[in-house]
Amino acid sequence: MLKILKCKKCGDYTLKETCSCNGKAITPKPAKFSLEDKYASYRRKAKLDSLKGEGLL
């Protein structure tokens, strides 16, 4: 089954793994929400590190 993907480089939607601009296409949907999320602390730490790396915090 084909799923729609979004190019990280140009933002176009495609059904292929790579876009015509040679960018990688990823799924545009967020992950499912769960109250018993085992990896939430890791995601929050990664987000904090990326914001500090960009100088936003």
C-alpha positions, 0 to 999 in steps of 0.5 A, spaced: 500 500 500 502 506 498 502 512 503 503 519 501 510 522 503 513 529 504 520 531 502 524 534 507 528 539 502 522 542 498 516 540 502 512 537 496 508 531 497 510 524 493 509 517 493 516 515 492 522 515 497 526 520 494 523 527 491 525 529 484 529 534 488 533 528 490 531 530 497 528 524 502 521 524 503 518 522 510 511 521 513 508 527 514 503 524 520 505 525 527 506 519 531 500 516 535 499 519 542 499 514 548 499 516 555 504 510 557 509 513 552 516 510 554 520 514 550 517 521 552 523 523 556 528 522 551 524 526 546 523 532 550 531 531 552 532 531 544 528 537 543 531 541 548 538 539 546 536 541 539 533 548 541 539 549 545 544 548 539 540 553 535 541 558 540 533 559 542 534 557 549 
